[in-house]
Amino acid sequence: MKTNANWIQQADIALQRAAKRARALAERTNTPLHVMRNGRIVKIMPGAADAVLHEEPPAYEAKKP
């Protein structure tokens, strides 16, 4: 029987493998990727410099009085 920790580790490994495949496919097809950097969603062109094409504004935060 699998433990929760083992299942979580396997899911993390699968997500990392999927991200690597997505990046490779984007490089081959010259397609931009959306990734999270410093808490923001950023559109990049994968490759040598990972040029940032577009950066989302920070998440809305309600101002406290």
C-alpha positions, -999 to +999 in steps of 0.1 A: +000+000+000+013+034-009+017+061+017+006+097+012+042+109+012+051+084-016+021+094-037+029+131-033+065+125-043+054+106-074+030+134-084+057+160-080+081+140-102+053+136-128+046+174-128+083+181-133+086+156-161+055+172-178+070+207-174+102+196-190+083+180-220+062+212-224+093+234-225+109+211-251+078+211-272+075+249-270+112+253-281+107+230-311+075+247-322+086+283-313+056+287-290+055+308-259+050+294-224+032+307-194+051+302-161+049+315-126+078+337-115+080+356-083+042+351-077+033+364-112+022+347-144+048+355-171+046+346-208+081+336-220+097+324-252+118+293-242+153+292-254+187+306-245+175+337-227+138+329-219+128+363-230+097+377-211+070+386-235+042+396-211+039+399-173+005+398-156-002+425-130+001+415-093-029+397-079-057+420-066-054+426-029-082+445-010-068+475+008-074+473+045-086+505+063 
